[in-house]
Amino acid sequence: MSITLKNKIVNKKARIAVIGLGYVGLPLAVAFAQKGFRVLGIDTDAHRIGRIQNLESYNADVSNACISRITRQKVFSVSMDFSLLKDVDVVIICVPTPLKRKYTPDISFIVSAVKSITKYLHKDMLVILESTTYPGTTEELIKPELEKSGLKAGKDFHVAFSPERIDPGNKNFVVTKIPKVVGGLTKACSQLTGLLYSQIIQNVHQVSSCRAAEMTKLLENSFRIVNIGWINEIAQMCNALGIDVWEVIDAAKTKPFGFMPFYPGLGVGGHCIPEDPLYLYWKAKHYDFSCKFIKLAADTNHNMPAYAVTRLKEMLGKSFKNARVLVLGVTYKKDVKDLRKSPSLSLIELLQKQTRVDYYDPLAAFVKLGGLDIKSIEVTPATIKKYDVVVVAVDHSAVDYDLIYRNARLIFDTRNVYKDKTDKKIVKL
Ligand SMILES: NC(=O)c1ccc[n+]([C@@H]2O[C@H](COP(=O)([O-])OP(=O)(O)OC[C@H]3O[C@@H](n4cnc5c(N)ncnc54)[C@H](O)[C@@H]3O)[C@@H](O)[C@H]2O)c1
């Protein structure tokens, strides 16, 4: 292990750069700065850089006061200038990893970030990838790209993968409270990376390779997509059999071992669960291996908005075509502002083609759908009374569900917020 870099890390003298200041990168950069490391945040988005330079956070998990404090303490700065990397000891990459087409990874953001690092790579630097990606990315893509500098990975500089596991909006598990998995190109790379994260996170778990660390993250996310897909299928089956799926899940979870509850809904959203497992699906295909569970779960979840429309048609009968539908909640999950891949938006798009639909979301005043800006309605007793059906798509805490209940004619509850109501006004998913 490099003694110099090791000493710098232990003495908080290592300069750290975080590339990509999104949901993952910004809280991570802030966590290191709060521990006294000098952190440079780099992003290609001028708007984001400008906001932070104005001491303004765009992330609900990082406060303006925190940005002001660490900036004043001169432990945090941001820039779009990659040449600043020449003075940095550790670079952590947190750029997006979306899908290009259905089931095909788009790793262009990683490639672009790594090319920028290669220009300023120097001896003893530690480069860590946190973006979720397919097993092999660090060794097959990042290592050769960085070695174009003329330096040798594992000898002149260090490379590792350490998946981010952040859950935006989760106050109990902020980045410093979530155990960190690390896997380096060499044992020394793993040890240095483990040492680095142990400065901000108590529980660091080392695995034997970058691939094992990459696969760990995809196992976690595939576990979620498969179980959500499975419970969505069970929900449809229970409806066909006339059984309340929510009651069944509540009963099953009284078993103190061997069962873990997952809940049905309109599908999966955000940047991770709908996309990351498909990186694994794609990679496995290169080995003639078909991840049937992932594909089936992805398709089942993807079809949930269409299933919800079918249920609405059943509820409203002939009046569906001229009905007025209100969708409650458009973000991809409870109490989070993120709209990416939100299944609720897919539901609205499907409904727009067949009937009249509005939405209400206290966390999203506007959404863009089909190139048009759509505005959230105001919730009042009078407005709610206008709708033939209210669909509870997301169970945000800030919604007055009693007011909705008192004034709605019919409610399609996809989140079981009306768990205790048994009257005919409530139809559960
Ligand atoms: N959001 C989550 O809950 C979450 C959780 C765990 C892991 N992840 C993974 O972490 C990675 C980042 O996700 P995110 O949600 O933070 O994405 P994000 O879109 O919120 O942020 C990514 C940032 O990277 C910037 N960027 C893109 N290309 C760049 C480049 N070449 N150089 C510098 N900056 C660049 C973008 O401008 C953006 O600000 C993804 O791989 C994601 O799958 C996300």
The ligand as a Tripos MOL2 file, in Angstrom:
@<TRIPOS>MOLECULE
LIG
   44    48     1     0     0
SMALL
NO_CHARGES

@<TRIPOS>ATOM
      1 N1        -29.8770    8.3100   -7.1020 N.am      1 LIG1
      2 C1        -29.7440    7.2330   -6.3500 C.2       1 LIG1
      3 O1        -30.5740    6.9730   -5.4540 O.2       1 LIG1
      4 C2        -28.5640    6.2940   -6.5160 C.ar      1 LIG1
      5 C3        -28.2910    5.3740   -5.4830 C.ar      1 LIG1
      6 C4        -27.2250    4.5130   -5.6310 C.ar      1 LIG1
      7 C5        -26.4520    4.5560   -6.7840 C.ar      1 LIG1
      8 N2        -26.7520    5.4510   -7.7920 N.ar      1 LIG1
      9 C6        -25.8860    5.4550   -8.9660 C.3       1 LIG1
     10 O2        -24.9870    6.5540   -8.8500 O.3       1 LIG1
     11 C7        -24.7250    7.1250  -10.1420 C.3       1 LIG1
     12 C8        -25.0840    8.5970  -10.1440 C.3       1 LIG1
     13 O3        -26.4730    8.7210   -9.9080 O.3       1 LIG1
     14 P1        -27.1570   10.0890   -9.4660 P.3       1 LIG1
     15 O4        -28.5550    9.7420   -9.0790 O.co2     1 LIG1
     16 O5        -26.2920   10.8350   -8.5080 O.co2     1 LIG1
     17 O6        -27.1760   10.8640  -10.8740 O.3       1 LIG1
     18 P2        -27.5350   12.4140  -11.1090 P.3       1 LIG1
     19 O7        -28.0510   12.4990  -12.4780 O.co2     1 LIG1
     20 O8        -28.3390   12.9220   -9.9630 O.co2     1 LIG1
     21 O9        -26.1270   13.1420  -11.0370 O.3       1 LIG1
     22 C9        -25.0790   12.8900  -11.8870 C.3       1 LIG1
     23 C10       -24.3010   14.1640  -12.0930 C.3       1 LIG1
     24 O10       -23.1790   13.8720  -12.9320 O.3       1 LIG1
     25 C11       -22.9740   14.9700  -13.7950 C.3       1 LIG1
     26 N3        -22.1580   14.5210  -14.9140 N.ar      1 LIG1
     27 C12       -22.5350   13.7790  -15.9820 C.ar      1 LIG1
     28 N4        -21.4580   13.5250  -16.7690 N.ar      1 LIG1
     29 C13       -20.4010   14.1200  -16.1820 C.ar      1 LIG1
     30 C14       -19.0220   14.2110  -16.5100 C.ar      1 LIG1
     31 N5        -18.5130   13.5930  -17.5790 N.pl3     1 LIG1
     32 N6        -18.2290   14.8950  -15.6890 N.ar      1 LIG1
     33 C15       -18.7270   15.5150  -14.5840 C.ar      1 LIG1
     34 N7        -20.0060   15.4580  -14.2190 N.ar      1 LIG1
     35 C16       -20.8440   14.7540  -15.0070 C.ar      1 LIG1
     36 C17       -24.3670   15.4370  -14.1430 C.3       1 LIG1
     37 O11       -24.3610   16.7680  -14.6070 O.3       1 LIG1
     38 C18       -25.0740   15.2840  -12.7950 C.3       1 LIG1
     39 O12       -25.0120   16.4570  -12.0120 O.3       1 LIG1
     40 C19       -25.5260    6.2770  -11.1270 C.3       1 LIG1
     41 O13       -24.7330    5.2650  -11.6280 O.3       1 LIG1
     42 C20       -26.6220    5.6880  -10.2650 C.3       1 LIG1
     43 O14       -27.1190    4.4820  -10.8040 O.3       1 LIG1
     44 C21       -27.7760    6.3240   -7.6570 C.ar      1 LIG1
@<TRIPOS>BOND
     1     1     2 1
     2     2     3 2
     3     2     4 1
     4     4     5 ar
     5     4    44 ar
     6     5     6 ar
     7     6     7 ar
     8     7     8 ar
     9     8     9 1
    10     8    44 ar
    11     9    10 1
    12     9    42 1
    13    10    11 1
    14    11    12 1
    15    11    40 1
    16    12    13 1
    17    13    14 1
    18    14    15 2
    19    14    16 1
    20    14    17 1
    21    17    18 1
    22    18    19 2
    23    18    20 1
    24    18    21 1
    25    21    22 1
    26    22    23 1
    27    23    24 1
    28    23    38 1
    29    24    25 1
    30    25    26 1
    31    25    36 1
    32    26    27 ar
    33    26    35 ar
    34    27    28 ar
    35    28    29 ar
    36    29    30 ar
    37    29    35 ar
    38    30    31 1
    39    30    32 ar
    40    32    33 ar
    41    33    34 ar
    42    34    35 ar
    43    36    37 1
    44    36    38 1
    45    38    39 1
    46    40    41 1
    47    40    42 1
    48    42    43 1
@<TRIPOS>SUBSTRUCTURE
     1 LIG1         1 GROUP 0 **** ****
